[in-house]
Amino acid sequence: MVWTKAKMRLALSLVMVFFGISLADLKVGFYSNTCPQAESIVRRVVSGAALSDPNLPAILLRLHFHDCFVEGCDGSILVNNGAISEKNAFGHEGVRGFEIVEAAKAELEAACPGVVSCSDIVALAARDAISLANGPAYEVPTGRRDGRVSDMSLAKDMPEVSDSIQILKDKFMQKGLNAKDLVLLSAAHTIGTTACFFMSKRLYDFLPGGQPDPTINPTFLPELTTQCPQNGDINVRLPIDRFSERLFDKQILHNIKDGFAVLQTDAGLYEDVTTRQVVDSYLGMLNPFFGPTFESDFVKAIVKMGKIGVKTGFNGEIRRVCSAFN
């Protein structure tokens, strides 16, 4: 038997399919033929929901991050499969937006049954959310398929607000992300809020004797302790970006440099030499005119994040509803 290049490619494809390995990849416009209205449907659902919840952009952006960091960007965080559901993990505390994804999925199933994955909806919704907060517009490579595993034990290594920068760099590196990506994706905190629950240690037990984190600007500390008093309501929320909580911009980087970071992990970015250089690279007077901008680099980082551990081709499934496996 003579093996031509075409036959060899076909044989290789069959072997890959047999072992469940995908030859496919994500691409912009993946649904242009099978469901051309897919992206516009997601955009309309997100825009409509944001009218009644101004915090929705931050909520959907966070959902995308949390989905991708466990089992890859496969919609595993959306599934309700009892007590072991991934969404019940401590590392996902406060993650919301599930009903928005489900609403978009219902419309997509009506228009194009069994075509658009829940994991793609999460990525598209995050993109549209950023745009609603006056952030950069960008194209999302699609073609993800939904995972068949949702287990809270798999979320034990999520980044935490108490992690050192070295631990965060290690966790990001395990996902194929570098220190620059860490700074850029942390800068997504330019929109959204956090709970006083995550501030208690930084404000009242950071150093021996109940002293606060010394990196907090002295003029900022009374503001934080007023919003989150010791032994107060841990569910009270405060903006993560002190000056522009609903505007997607690089103000968060100025805050980090000047000691006005709310979260300990954000403040830590200026204590590490490598991440400090990344922060400073976007704050120079000439930055808007020379070299990549914060916005363009953020887009590269979130698109890169959106490719973590994706399932394509014959891997995974296209769920009929996002909260349940088929």
C-alpha positions as CSV (number, residue, x, y, z in Angstrom):
1,M,0.0,0.0,0.0
2,V,1.4,3.4,-1.0
3,W,1.0,6.0,1.7
4,T,0.3,9.4,0.1
5,K,0.5,12.6,2.3
6,A,-3.3,12.8,2.0
7,K,-3.8,9.3,3.3
8,M,-1.3,9.9,6.1
9,R,-3.2,13.0,7.2
10,L,-6.5,11.1,7.2
11,A,-5.1,8.2,9.2
12,L,-3.6,10.6,11.7
13,S,-7.0,12.4,12.0
14,L,-8.7,9.1,12.7
15,V,-6.2,8.2,15.4
16,M,-6.6,11.6,17.0
17,V,-10.4,11.3,17.0
18,F,-10.2,7.7,18.5
19,F,-8.2,9.0,21.4
20,G,-10.4,12.1,21.9
21,I,-7.7,14.6,20.9
22,S,-8.9,17.6,18.9
23,L,-7.3,18.9,15.8
24,A,-9.6,21.9,15.9
25,D,-8.7,25.3,17.3
26,L,-10.6,28.4,18.3
27,K,-11.2,31.1,15.7
28,V,-12.9,34.4,15.4
29,G,-16.3,34.0,13.7
30,F,-16.5,30.3,14.5
31,Y,-20.4,30.5,14.3
32,S,-20.5,32.7,11.2
33,N,-22.2,29.9,9.2
34,T,-23.8,27.7,11.8
35,C,-25.3,30.5,13.9
36,P,-24.5,33.9,12.5
37,Q,-26.6,35.8,15.1
38,A,-24.8,34.2,18.0
39,E,-22.7,37.1,19.1
40,S,-25.4,39.7,18.6
41,I,-27.8,37.6,20.8
42,V,-25.3,37.4,23.6
43,R,-24.6,41.1,23.3
44,R,-28.3,42.0,23.4
45,V,-28.9,39.9,26.5
46,V,-25.9,41.3,28.4
47,S,-26.8,44.9,27.4
48,G,-30.4,44.5,28.6
49,A,-29.4,42.9,31.9
50,A,-26.8,45.7,32.6
51,L,-29.6,48.3,32.6
52,S,-30.9,46.9,35.9
53,D,-27.5,46.0,37.4
54,P,-24.6,48.5,36.9
55,N,-22.2,46.0,38.5
56,L,-22.9,43.4,35.8
57,P,-19.7,44.1,33.7
58,A,-17.5,43.3,36.7
59,I,-19.7,40.2,37.5
60,L,-19.4,38.7,34.0
61,L,-15.7,39.5,33.7
62,R,-15.0,37.7,37.0
63,L,-17.2,34.7,35.9
64,H,-15.0,34.3,32.8
65,F,-11.8,34.4,34.9
66,H,-13.1,31.8,37.4
67,D,-14.3,29.5,34.7
68,C,-11.0,29.5,32.9
69,F,-8.9,28.8,36.0
70,V,-10.5,25.5,36.8
71,E,-10.5,22.7,34.2
72,G,-9.9,25.4,31.5
73,C,-12.5,27.6,29.8
74,D,-15.2,25.0,29.6
75,G,-18.2,26.2,31.5
76,S,-17.6,23.9,34.4
77,I,-18.4,26.6,36.9
78,L,-22.0,26.9,35.5
79,V,-23.1,23.3,36.4
80,N,-25.4,22.4,39.2
81,N,-24.7,18.8,40.1
82,G,-25.3,18.8,43.8
83,A,-23.0,19.5,46.7
84,I,-19.9,18.7,44.8
85,S,-20.6,21.4,42.1
86,E,-17.6,23.4,41.3
87,K,-19.4,26.7,41.9
88,N,-19.7,25.8,45.6
89,A,-15.9,26.0,46.1
90,F,-14.6,28.6,48.5
91,G,-12.4,30.0,45.8
92,H,-15.6,30.9,43.8
93,E,-17.2,32.7,46.7
94,G,-19.3,35.6,45.5
95,V,-19.1,34.6,41.8
96,R,-22.4,35.5,40.0
97,G,-23.9,36.0,36.6
98,F,-25.0,32.5,35.9
99,E,-28.6,33.6,35.1
100,I,-27.3,35.9,32.4
101,V,-25.5,33.1,30.7
102,E,-28.5,30.8,31.0
103,A,-30.8,33.5,29.5
104,A,-28.4,33.9,26.5
105,K,-28.3,30.2,26.1
106,A,-32.1,29.9,26.0
107,E,-32.3,32.4,23.2
108,L,-29.5,30.7,21.3
109,E,-31.1,27.3,21.6
110,A,-34.3,28.8,20.2
111,A,-32.4,30.3,17.2
112,C,-29.7,27.6,16.7
113,P,-30.3,24.4,18.7
114,G,-27.2,22.5,19.9
115,V,-24.7,24.9,18.3
116,V,-23.3,27.5,20.7
117,S,-21.5,26.3,23.8
118,C,-22.0,27.7,27.2
119,S,-18.2,28.3,27.6
120,D,-18.3,30.5,24.5
121,I,-21.2,32.4,25.9
122,V,-19.2,33.1,29.1
123,A,-16.2,34.4,27.0
124,L,-18.5,36.6,24.7
125,A,-20.4,38.0,27.7
126,A,-17.2,39.1,29.3
127,R,-16.1,40.8,26.2
128,D,-19.5,42.6,25.9
129,A,-19.3,43.5,29.6
130,I,-15.9,45.2,29.2
131,S,-17.3,47.2,26.3
132,L,-20.2,48.4,28.4
133,A,-17.8,49.7,31.0
134,N,-16.1,51.8,28.2
135,G,-13.3,49.3,27.9
136,P,-11.6,48.1,24.7
137,A,-13.6,46.4,22.0
138,Y,-12.0,43.1,20.8
139,E,-12.8,40.0,18.9
140,V,-13.2,36.7,20.8
141,P,-12.0,33.5,19.2
142,T,-14.8,30.9,19.7
143,G,-15.3,27.2,19.2
144,R,-15.0,26.0,22.8
145,R,-17.0,23.0,23.9
146,D,-18.4,22.4,27.3
147,G,-16.7,20.2,29.8
148,R,-18.3,17.1,31.4
149,V,-16.7,17.6,34.9
150,S,-17.8,19.9,37.7
151,D,-16.1,19.2,41.0
152,M,-15.4,21.7,43.8
153,S,-12.3,19.9,44.8
154,L,-10.7,20.9,41.5
155,A,-11.0,24.6,42.5
156,K,-8.7,24.3,45.5
157,D,-5.8,26.2,43.7
158,M,-7.8,29.3,42.7
159,P,-5.8,32.6,43.3
160,E,-6.7,34.0,46.7
161,V,-6.6,37.6,48.1
162,S,-4.1,36.4,50.7
163,D,-1.6,34.9,48.2
164,S,1.8,36.3,47.9
165,I,2.9,37.6,44.5
166,Q,5.2,34.7,44.1
167,I,2.4,32.3,44.8
168,L,0.2,34.1,42.3
169,K,3.0,34.1,39.7
170,D,3.3,30.3,40.2
171,K,-0.5,29.8,39.9
172,F,-0.6,31.9,36.7
173,M,2.4,30.1,35.2
174,Q,0.7,26.8,35.7
175,K,-2.0,28.1,33.4
176,G,0.5,29.3,30.8
177,L,0.3,32.9,31.9
178,N,3.3,35.1,32.9
179,A,3.9,38.0,35.3
180,K,2.7,40.6,32.7
181,D,-0.5,38.7,32.3
182,L,-0.9,38.7,36.1
183,V,-0.7,42.5,36.2
184,L,-3.0,43.0,33.3
185,L,-5.7,40.5,34.5
186,S,-5.4,41.9,38.0
187,A,-6.1,45.3,36.5
188,A,-9.6,44.0,35.6
189,H,-10.3,45.1,39.2
190,T,-10.7,48.5,37.7
191,I,-14.4,47.6,37.7
192,G,-16.4,46.0,40.5
193,T,-16.5,45.7,44.3
194,T,-15.2,43.4,47.0
195,A,-16.6,42.5,50.4
196,C,-15.2,43.6,53.8
197,F,-14.8,39.9,54.5
198,F,-11.7,40.0,52.2
199,M,-10.3,43.1,53.9
200,S,-10.3,42.1,57.6
201,K,-6.8,40.6,57.8
202,R,-5.3,43.4,55.7
203,L,-6.8,46.1,57.9
204,Y,-6.7,44.5,61.4
205,D,-4.3,41.5,61.5
206,F,-1.6,42.0,58.9
207,L,1.2,42.5,61.3
208,P,1.7,41.4,65.0
209,G,-0.3,43.4,67.4
210,G,-3.2,43.8,65.0
211,Q,-1.5,46.3,62.7
212,P,-2.6,47.0,59.2
213,D,-0.7,46.5,55.9
214,P,2.0,49.2,55.9
215,T,1.7,49.5,52.1
216,I,-1.7,51.2,52.5
217,N,-1.4,55.0,52.0
218,P,-1.9,56.6,55.4
219,T,-4.5,58.9,54.0
220,F,-6.4,55.9,52.6
221,L,-6.4,53.8,55.7
222,P,-9.1,55.7,57.6
223,E,-11.4,55.5,54.6
224,L,-11.0,51.7,54.5
225,T,-11.5,51.2,58.2
226,T,-14.6,53.5,58.1
227,Q,-16.1,51.4,55.3
228,C,-15.0,48.1,56.9
229,P,-14.9,48.6,60.7
230,Q,-13.4,45.9,62.9
231,N,-16.1,43.3,63.8
232,G,-18.5,45.1,61.4
233,D,-20.7,43.6,58.7
234,I,-18.4,41.5,56.5
235,N,-20.9,41.6,53.7
236,V,-20.6,45.3,53.1
237,R,-19.1,46.0,49.7
238,L,-16.7,48.7,48.6
239,P,-15.2,49.6,45.2
240,I,-11.9,47.9,44.3
241,D,-10.9,50.9,42.2
242,R,-11.2,53.9,44.4
243,F,-11.7,56.6,41.7
244,S,-13.5,54.9,38.8
245,E,-15.2,51.7,39.9
246,R,-17.5,51.5,36.9
247,L,-15.1,52.7,34.2
248,F,-12.7,50.3,32.6
249,D,-9.4,52.2,32.6
250,K,-5.9,52.1,34.1
251,Q,-6.7,54.1,37.2
252,I,-6.3,50.9,39.2
253,L,-2.6,50.9,38.2
254,H,-2.2,54.4,39.5
255,N,-3.9,53.3,42.7
256,I,-1.5,50.3,43.1
257,K,1.5,52.6,42.7
258,D,0.3,55.3,45.1
259,G,-0.8,53.0,47.9
260,F,-4.5,53.2,47.2
261,A,-5.0,49.5,46.2
262,V,-7.9,47.9,48.0
263,L,-6.9,44.3,47.7
264,Q,-3.8,42.9,49.2
265,T,-2.9,41.1,46.1
266,D,-3.2,44.2,44.0
267,A,-1.0,46.1,46.4
268,G,1.6,43.3,46.2
269,L,2.1,43.9,42.5
270,Y,4.1,47.0,43.4
271,E,6.2,45.1,46.0
272,D,7.6,42.6,43.4
273,V,10.3,43.9,41.1
274,T,9.0,42.1,38.0
275,T,5.4,43.1,38.4
276,R,6.3,46.7,39.5
277,Q,8.1,47.2,36.2
278,V,5.0,46.1,34.3
279,V,2.8,48.5,36.3
280,D,5.2,51.4,35.7
281,S,5.4,50.6,32.0
282,Y,1.8,51.8,31.6
283,L,2.1,54.9,33.7
284,G,4.8,56.9,31.9
285,M,3.8,60.2,30.3
286,L,4.9,58.9,26.9
287,N,3.1,55.5,27.1
288,P,0.0,56.5,25.1
289,F,2.3,57.6,22.2
290,F,5.1,54.9,22.3
291,G,4.7,51.2,22.8
292,P,1.7,49.1,23.5
293,T,-1.1,50.6,25.5
294,F,-2.7,49.1,28.7
295,E,-5.9,48.5,26.7
296,S,-4.3,46.7,23.8
297,D,-2.1,44.5,26.2
298,F,-5.1,43.7,28.3
299,V,-7.0,42.4,25.3
300,K,-4.0,40.2,24.5
301,A,-4.0,38.9,28.0
302,I,-7.7,38.1,28.3
303,V,-7.8,36.4,24.9
304,K,-4.8,34.4,26.0
305,M,-6.6,33.5,29.2
306,G,-9.6,32.5,27.2
307,K,-7.6,29.7,25.5
308,I,-6.6,27.9,28.8
309,G,-7.5,24.2,28.6
310,V,-10.2,24.7,26.0
311,K,-12.0,21.6,24.6
312,T,-12.6,21.7,20.9
313,G,-13.5,19.3,18.1
314,F,-14.8,16.1,19.5
315,N,-13.9,16.8,23.1
316,G,-16.6,17.9,25.5
317,E,-20.2,18.6,24.5
318,I,-22.6,21.4,23.6
319,R,-25.0,21.6,26.6
320,R,-28.6,22.2,26.0
321,V,-28.8,24.1,29.3
322,C,-25.7,25.5,30.9
323,S,-26.5,24.3,34.4
324,A,-26.6,20.6,33.5
325,F,-24.7,18.0,31.5
326,N,-26.5,16.5,28.6
